[in-house]
Amino acid sequence: MNIHYMTAIRRMKQFTEHELEFSFEFFTKQGEKKVIRRAALNKGYRNDQSKRAKFLIAYKDLDTNENRQFHRSLLMKFQDVNVYL
């Protein structure tokens, strides 16, 4: 089974709204694969704060308690389901 990346992001938002954690994988800009086992979304940049606001997804890694971001087009998996563009 595969899902579109925008569907995956919408589900991430739904999980976060219901205070459920989720897992996902993405590639970094350096080409490394990152696996996040427990996460929740954070509020990202506003459009007036960054030109890339609509492309960056802000999240909290619940294992390390770090606030991070990833580029939405580099999302590979959500809850072990493959993601496509």
Secondary structure, DSSP 8 states (H G I E B T S, - for coil): -EEEHHHHHHHHHHHHHTT--EEEEEE-TTS-EEEEEEEEE-----TTT-TTTTTEEEEEETTTTEEEEEEGGGEEEETTEEEE-
